[in-house]
Amino acid sequence: MISFRAFGKRYGAQRAVESFTLDVASGEVVALLGPNGSGKTTCLKAAAGLIAPTEGEVLLGPRGRPANEPSAREALSFLPQRVAFPETLTGREVLEFYRALRCVPPERSDEVLRLASLNGAGDRAVGTYSGGMVQRLGLAVATLPDAPVLLLDEPTAALDPDGLCAFYGLVQQRKAQGKAVLFTSHHLGDVEHLADRFAVLVEGRLVAQLTERELADRLADRGVMRLRFAGRPPGLLEKVRSLAPEATWAVEELIVPGPAAARPAVLDLVRAEGHEIRGLTAEEGRLDQLYRELVEERR
């Protein structure tokens, strides 16, 4: 549905994206992550047909047509990073304008107003909307057509918890309908909630691409168990390091990094040594830490 094939984009001597290859299948949600200026928006604009590749190509839709061909744009709906609408129009009037442009049935306006949690504000002027409400209206506009491809650039910016719930519902509905969704985000919680895969861009290059399962395994490997004792039992750290080489003391807590599968053996060893555990906590690895590691590795 979306295929970047060695896509590259340059603006004069400045390289925005280089040799970017990524496929997003129907029924799949892929998150594109990266620091500011890493090329995420450039990739989405290329998929939307708004900019032409300098190298490679971007193909779109069931027939795999070049994204900058007008016929390919019928297959997509795009939410840009910054949305703005005439402030004197109501939310419903904005939707009706775009509905007519995309030749969408009239009943869709009410449907997307409900999905975007704007049904109570549809008849108010856009000038009275908060930033989050304008973003919700943008999501409603983007989901008006029944397009097989949905491109979303920072869709959760300014959204409150109700708006986030509405956004998650919109994406999950599209996924269930077999649509392809590609979105960028700086909110890593969005990735964990929604994405089947995530791809990391750094300085215009794809540095990592992980499936949901691979991500779970990476996070599990970065988990930590903390054991609290009354003091530091002599010799315990050396014995634990035979099972978890990175174990270390932090005051009276024994910090044991590593996957959850390795923790029972450590606990069995501690009990066999006869030491009383005063407290025990365990936490899995965090996506933000993994993300920072991936970024720093390639810089």
ABEGO torsion letter per residue (X at the ends): XBBBBGBBBBBEABBABBGBBBBBBBGBBBBBBEBBGAGAAAAAAAAAGABBBABEBBBBEAAGBBAABAAAAAABBBBBABBBBBAABBAAAAAAAAAAAAGBBAAAAAAAAAAAGAAAAAABBAAABBAAAAAAAAAAAAAABBBABBBBBGAABGBBAAAAAAAAAAAAAAAAAGBBBBBBBABAAAAAAABABBBBBBGGBBABBBBAAAAAAAAAAABBBBBBBBEBBBGAAAAAAAABAABBBBEABBBBBEBAAAAAAAAAAAAAAGBBBABBBBBBBBAAAAAAAAAAAAX
